[in-house]
Amino acid sequence: MTIPQNVAFIGLGVMGGPMTGHLVRAGHKVTAYNRSPQRAEKWCSAWVGEGLNVHFADTPAYAARDADIVFICVGNDEDLAGVTTGDGGVLSTMRGGTLLVDHTTVSADMARGLAIAAEARGIAAVDAPVSGGEAGAVNGQLAVMCGGTEDAVERAQPVMDCYSKSIVHVGPSGSGQTAKMANQMCIAGVLGGLSEAVRLAQAAGLDLDKTYEAISGGAAQSWQMDNRWATMAKDEFDFGFAIDWMRKDLGYALDEAKRLGLSSPVTALVDQFYGDVQAAGGNRKDTSALITRLPKKG
């Protein structure tokens, strides 16, 4: 049984909001911060009816001042720097011996730099990006990939368990972010192929339900096929992970690959295709909207 702790959660967005709710449900005392009051209001409408509540802070520093663990889930490198090392950031009030767990998907360099800044203050840091999308966050079924020391990950794991189905310590600081880059590269490649497959089946006049039944039981099966085949065929893209965020993540992946002297032509091509969808106004659509770049035939 997990011992309840004083926890801060910075960022109540699509992912952070449900994760915060699971922390409160598990019995932790949570102080939350979000830049926009609307997000706080949305959190309350979703969770207070269940009898759950948090204390809302005016700044990240205030949220973190009494916390044993500070969790963060914001947008990108700049956002993370702002709420950690910037004016009013959490590192200004966190006590030595506490733990910083970042669920934001950022660059590996950012994760490594934050770990160094935290360590200088006697704070252990874990870069812990997640996979599973909004549904995984809501259902408490996220996959978490962690970078940091073994001790830090072990301390964080019992608390992260309340919203996770798997937690894997990949390696030292930055390793969690690099694993997330690999994750996003895999998703991008699968969606590229899946988009073309759906369009082929449509153009050939196949029964799409039967086609899915036929191929999903074999080697082509994937999470994306199981969860997005039908919605892609119906042009439904108002859920899941936005293309804007996928392009941000793929940019980190391509930069890291370049730093390591690697070529990533498939990822670069799919990233370009996502740029086409953005240019057509699909910025906030789910990543499966990649199919809209391909016109229907027949």
N, C-alpha and C positions, 0 to 999 in steps of 0.2 A: 504493500500500500504506500502510495506517494505521500510524503509529509507536505502539508500545505505550506506554501512560501509566499513571501511578499514579492510580487512580480510587476514589472512595468512592460507595457506593450506600446510600441511606437508605430503607428500606421494602421488604420482601421479600414483599409480598402477591401477589394474583392476577396483577397486571401487573408489579410490580417484581421478583418472583422470576425469571420467565423473562428479563426484560431484563438482569438481573444475570448470568444464565447465558450469554447471548449475548456480554456484555462479556468474560467470562473466556475463552470459546471463541475470541474474536477476539485473545486474547493480552494483554489488559490486566491489570495487577496490581490486584485489587479488594479493598478493605476494606469490609465490609458492616455495617449496623446495623439491627436490628429490635426493637421493644419486646417482643414475645413470643418466647421461646426456641423455641416450637413451630414458628414460621415458619422459623427458622434450620434446625431439624431437617428440616422438609419440603423446604427447598431442598437440603440435603445428600442426601436420599434421591432427589431428582430428578436431580441433576447430578454428584454425586461419582462415581457409577458410570461416568460418561463420562471419568473421569480429571481432572475439573475441581475446583477448590477456591478458597475465599476465606478471608481472615482476618476473624473476627468481632470487632467492637469492642463495648465496654460502653456507650458513649455516642456520640451523633452527633458531638460535638466530637472525640473520640478517632479516630473513623473518618475525619474530614476533615483531620486535622492534617498529613499528608504528601501530600495529594491535589492533583493538577493540575486535576482536574475533580471536582466533587461533584454527583451526580445524586440527586434526591429523587422518591419516588412514595409519598405517604401518603394520608390520607383527605380532609381538608377544610382550611379556613382555620386553624382552631384547631390542628390537628395540624401544619400547615406552620409556623406561628409557633413552636410548641414545639420543633421540631427545627432551626430556623434562628436566630431572635433570642432564644429562651428560654434559661434556664439550661442550660448544657451543649449549646447549639446549635452548628451548624457554623460560623456566622460568628465565633464566639469563637476559633477556631483556624485558619481559612483564611488563607492568605498573600495579600498583595497581588499582583495579576497573575494569580490563578487564576480559575476559571470555575465558576459555580453554575448548574445546569440543573434546573429544576423540572418534572417530568412530572405532578404532581398537578393535578387539575381544581379550581380555586379561583376566587374572585371576581377580577374585573379589578383592583379596588382593592387586594386583597392582593398581587397580582403587581406592581403599580406600587410599592406601599410596600416590598416586599422588594427590588426593584431599587434603590430609593433607599438603603436600609440597606446593601446590598452595595456600591454605588458609593462610599459614605462610607468604606469600608474598602479601596478600590482593587480591588474584585472585580467582574467583569462577570457579569450575571445574564441568563438566558434563561428566559422562561415558555414551556414546551413541552408542553402537554397532548397526549394521544394519542387516536386512535380506531382501532378494530379489535378491541376486546374481548380476552378471554383467548386466543382462538385466534390473533389477530394477534400477541400478545406471544409466545406459545409458538413460532409459526412465523417470528418475526422479520419480520413484514409489517405493522407499524404505520404509520399515517399521523400525522405529527407537524406541528403547527401552531405556529409560533414567534413570540414577541414579544421585542424587544430590539434592540440595535445590530447592524448588518450584520456588523461584525467578530466580535462574540460568537457569532452564529449560525454564521458560517463556521468558527470554531474548534471549535464543538461538533459540526458536521455529520459529519465523518469518523468520529467515535466513535459517534454515534447511528446511523450507517449500518448497524451490525451487527444492529440489531433493527427497522429501518424499511424500508418500501417507498417512502415519499415523505416529504420534509422541505421544508416551505414557510415562508419568512420572510414573515410577514403584515404586520408593521409594528413600531412601538416597543413598549416594555414594556406588557403588558396586552393587546396585540393577539392573541396566541396564545390567551389565555383567552376573549376575546370571540368568536374564530372557533370555539372549542370549544362555546360557548353556542349559536351558530348550528347547529353540527353536531347537538347534542342536540335542539334544537327541530325540526330536520328528521326525526330518527329518531322522536321522539314523534308527530309528525303522521302519518308513514308507518304506524307501528304502530297508530294509531287507525283509519285506513282499512283496513289489512290485517285487523285483528280483525273488523271488520264484514263484510268480503268473505268471509272464511273461514266465518263463521256463515251468511251468505246462501247460499253454495254447499252447506253442510251441510243447511240447512233445505229447499233445493230438491231434495235427493237427487242432486246431481251427483257424478260421479266426481272426487274431489279431485285425483288425479294428472293426469287429463286436463284439468281446469280450469286447474291450474297450467301445464301445457304450453301451453295455448291462450293464456293471458294474459301469461305471463312473457316471451314473445318480442316483445311490443309495448311501448307507452309506459308500461304499468303496472309494468314490471320494476324491481326494486330489490334491493339487497343483502339487505334484510330479507325480501323475498319469496323470494329464492333460498335463504336459509339458515334461515328460520323458518316458512314456509308449512306444510311437512309436520309439523314438531314441534308447532306450534300446533294443528293438526288432531288430533294424538295426545295432547294435554294433557301435553307434555313440556317442563318449564321448569327443569330442574336444571343449567343451564349458562349461560354468558354473563354479562351485566352485571346486577347485582341492582337491583331496583326502589328500594330504599333509596338507592342511589347515583344513580340517575336522578332521583329527586325532589330530592336535594341539588343536582344540576347544573341542573335546571329552575328551582329556586329562585334560583340565581345568575343565570340567564338572564332571569327575570322581573324581578328587582331591577335588572339593568342596563338592560333595556328601559324600565322606569319612570324610571330616572335620565335616560335619553335622551328622555323624553317620548313614548314609543311605546306603542301598544296591541298586546297579543299574545294575542288571545282564544282562538285554537286551542291554543296552548301552555298557557294557563291552564286550559282545559277538560280537556285530556289529563292535566295535572298533578293535577287534581281526581279524575279517573278512577283514576289511580294511587293516590291516597289511599284510594279505596274498596277497591282490591286489598290495600293495606297493612292496612286495618282488618279484612279477612277473613283475615289471617295470611300474606299473600303477600310479606312484606318482602324475603326473600332469594331469591325466585324471579327468573328472567330477565325482562327488560323485556317480552318477548313474552307474558308471563302477563297482560298487559292484557286479552286475550281472555276471561279467566275472569270478567270483570265482566259479560259478555254471556251469558245462559243459552242453551243449545242448544234448538232447536225442531225438531220433525219427527222 
